[in-house]
């Protein structure tokens, strides 16, 4: 007997105990997968495994499991059982311990398209392909980790199958995702650039995140760096968009910024800097986005009617956790924002956990 964790339960596992994603080295026994049957004993064992690995589910959430025969669903008591008529490759499952399996990250991503709306799905795919985890709550805090998958692996999986629930939405969502964002705030800004215009985004396809640029011989005397990493690089206009979440007033930081700008300018790149303030304030954000539109040659006449309303709605969505936190802090008695001395991010090679 065996049990296969899936859907929101699998999502919670990867957000908490993400190291299990590295365990799928060997293909699982097909008899164990396709004969899965969620008995009470197995459900108790799975719940114990989740507790041991600090995987928290919402109080009202039941375990979600996957079976491949409708007759096996009758054993599912106190859990949500999904009956799949489609059989996936054995490599799409990972064994957590004897008799307890979980769908792979890519299959979990496909299943997410059956219950998450489009914007949340894009946001979740960014998280899977980035170097952070938001966890299962609504907090703005996040933990660093290695990327669980990549846009290429997700696209390959989605394109290798047919006639699955959520497949069309998954294929649409992954087109908006890029690899390598280092924080939820960076993801939020890139979503503003990649989501379709009908969603309030700019629909920019030629964009890469965490883009590496080698300093040329002509610019080597202008900077102490040998290479730079761009938060978001717009290929068409050769523009580096940098997100600075905090103010950096140290003299050395200002000097590094100037060196970077001068070197990139001499190499033919434009630079647009986005501060946390300009992202969090609607009027300032509109000006930033208009600057990007001009760089990319996006004409206002080509934008949908009421585009600014849709853009503001999208901004509110991607920043919802941060806006709620700011409002909560501002409402607290005696609240006074403290200055931050957090060091600026380095433009040397970024070290990702794992």
N, C-alpha and C positions, 0 to 999 in steps of 0.2 A: 504494500500500500504506500501511496505517496500523496503529497499535496503540492500545488503550484500557486505561489503567491502572485497576484497580478494587480493591475489597475492602480487605485489610490494607495493600496498597501505597498505595492512594489515601489511606487513613487516615493512614499515616505521612507522606505528602506534606503533608496539611493540618495536621498537628501540627508540622511543621518549616518548610515553605515556605508558610505560610498565606496569603501575599499573592497566590498564584495564584487564590484564590477570587474575587478582584476582577476577574479577566480575562474572565469569561464574560459579555461584553456583547452579542456577536452570536451568533446561532445557528450551530452548526457545520454543515458540509456533510454531509447525511445519507448520501451515498454513501461518504464517508470513514469515518463511524462504523459503519454497518451492513455495510460491506465489510472491516472490520478483520481483520487476519491477522498473528499474532505470529511473524514470521520471525526468524531468528537475527540478521540485520542490525538490525531494529527493536528487538529485545530489548537488543542491545548499545548502541544509541543511547539507549534509555530508561534503562538502567543508568548511562550516562554523564551523562545529565541529572540523575538522582537524586544522583549523587556531586557534581556541580557545585553543586547546591543544598543540600548537607549533609543529605540525607535518609538516615538510617541505618536499615537493616533488621537484624533479628536474624540471626546467622551462618547459621542453618539455614533461614531464610525464603527462598523463591523469589519472583520477581515474580509478582503476580497480575494477570491481564488478563481482558478480557471480549470475547467474540465473539458473533455473532448467527447464524452458520451452523455446524453441526456439522462440516462439511467443513474449515472453517478452523482447527479445533482441532488438526488433525493436524500443523500446523506448529509447535505449541507444544512446544518442547524446552527443558528446564531452567526451566520456569515452570509456574504453576498456571493452567489455563485454565477459565473459567466460560462455559458456553454459555447464553445467554439467549434464551428463546422470546418474550419480551416486548420490544416496541420502545417506547422512551420518547421524549419530545419532544427535538428537536435541542438545545434550550436546557439539557438536563440533562447536557451534556458541555462541557468546556473544552479548547481547544487550547493545549498548552504550548509546542510548537514544531512545525515542519513534520513531519507524520506521526505526532506523539505527542499523544495526547489523554488526558484523565482524566475520570472521572465527577464530576458536580457534588457539592457538599457534601451536598445533600439526598439524592441517590441513594446516596452513600457511607454516609450514616446508615442508609438502608434496608438496604443490604447488611450493615451491622454487626449487624443483628438476626438474621442467619443464622448468626453464629458467636460472638456474645457472649451470656453468660447475662444474665438480666433486670437484676440489680443493676448489673452492669458497663455494660450498655447505657444505663441511666438516667444513670449517672455520666458516660458519654461524651457523651450528649446535653446534659447540663449544660455540659460543657466547650465544645461547639460553640456554645452560646448565651451563653457568658460571656466575660469579658475576660481570659482567661489560657489558656495551653497547657501541658499537663504533659509534652509530648514523648512519645517512644516507650518510655522506660525506666520503672523502678519508683521513681525518686527522688521526694522530696517537693518538690524545687525546681521552679519553674515560671517561665514568661516571660509578660510582659504583651503583649496584642495586642487587636485589635478582635474583636468577636463574629463568627463566620463565618456564622451564620444566626440564626434566631429560632424560638421555639416556634411562632409563628403560621405561618411559612413551612414548617416541618416538618409541622405538622398539615395544612396545605393540600395539600402534596404527597402525604402518606400517604392523605388522603381522596379524592384525584383519581384513584387507581389501584385496581385490583382484582386478585385472584388472583396475588399475588406471594409468593415465599418470604420469610418473616420479617415480613410486613405486619401480622399480628395482634399480634405481640410489639412491633413498633415503635409501633403505635397505643396499646397499653397503656402503654409506657414513657414516651411523650411527655406523657401526662397528669400525670406526676409531676414534670415539669421546669418550671423557671421561668427567665426571662431575667435577666441582669445580675449574677450572682455574681462577685466580684472575686478569689476565691482558692479553691483546692481545699478548704480548711478550711470556708469558708462553704458551699460546695456540700455537704460532708459533713453539716453540721448541718441544712441545708434538706431533704436527703434523709431525715433522721430524722423530719421533720414530714410530708412529702408521700407517702412510700411507703405502700402499703396496710398495714393492721393485720396481715394475714397474712404480711407480710414483716418485721414488727417496727417499722414506722413508725406514725405517728398518723393517717395517711390524711386529713390536712387539705387540703381543696380550695380554700378561700377564703384563699389566701396569696399575697402579692406580694413580690418581692425588689427591692432598690434603689428602694424606694417613696418618692416625693417628697411632702413635706408643707410647705405654706406656713404661716408663722407668722401667726396671726390678729392683728387689732388689739388684742384683749383680752390677748394674751400678749407683745406687742412690747416691753414694758418689762422683761420677765423674761429676755431673751436678746439677745446682740449679733447673732444670726443672723436672716436673713430666711426661711430654709427649712432643713429637715432632710431627710436621706435615711435611711430605715430599712432595715437589713439584711434583715429579714423582717417583714412587716406582716400580722397576722391580722385579717381584715376583720370576722369575727363578733364578736370580743371587743374590737376596736379596740386591739390590743396591739402594741407595738413590741418586737421581739426583737433585741437587739444582741449581736453576737459580738465580744468583745474578746480577741484572741489573745495580747496581752501586757499586763503590768501597767503602769499609767500613774500614777506617783507624783508627777509634777511638780505643783506647786501650781496652775499655770495650767490643766493638764489636768483636775484635780479640779473647778476652778471652772467650766470649760466643761461638764463632765458634769452638775454640779448645775443650771446654767442650763438645759440641755437637758431634764432631768427635770422641773424646775419648769414650764417652758413647755409641754411636752407634757401634763403633768398638768392644767394649767389649761385645755388645749384638749380634755380628755376622753379622753386616751390613757393606757393602762397601759404599763409598761415592765418587761421581764424581761431582765436582763443575763446572758450566758453567757460565762464565762471559759474560757481554754484549760485551766486546771486542772480545772474542773468537767466539761469535755467528755472529758478524758483519764482521769478517775477514775470508775469505775463507780458507786460509791455516791453521789457528789456529782451525777453525771449523772441518776440516777434521781429525785433530788429536783427537779432543774430540769424534767425532763419531766413530773413530777406537777403542778408549778405551771402548766405550759402546758395540761395536760389539764383542770385545774380552770377555767382561764380560758376554754377552749373548750367546757366542759360535756361533756367526754368521760367517761362513767361507767365505772368499772372493770368493772362487770357486763357492759358491752357489748364488752369486749376479749376476744380469743381466749384459750383456756386456755393456760397457760404463756407469756403475753405477755411477761413480763419476761425470760424466757430468750431469746425471739425478738428482743426489743429489744436485749439485750446482744450477741447474735450480729450484728445489723445494725450496732451501734456499732463492734464489732471490725472489721467489714468496711470501713466508710467511713473508719476511722482506721488501716487496716492499714499504710499506708506510714509514717505518723507513729509508730505503735507500734514498728514494726521499727527505725526510726531511733533512737528513744529507747532501746530495748533495746540496740542496737549501741553507742550512745554510753556508756551506763551500764556496759557490759562492757569498755570501753576502759581500759587501765591509766592511772592518774593522772587519770581523768576528773573534772572539777569544773565544774559548770554555772556559767557566767558570767552576771552580771546583764545585762539588756538595757536600753538607753536609747533603743530605737526609738521614734520619735514616734508619737503616736496618730493614727488616721485622721481626716481632716477631715470635718466635716458640711456643708461648702460643696459646691457642685456638683462631682461627681467627673469627672475628665478621663480618658476611656478612650483608650488608644493607637489611632490611626487615626481 
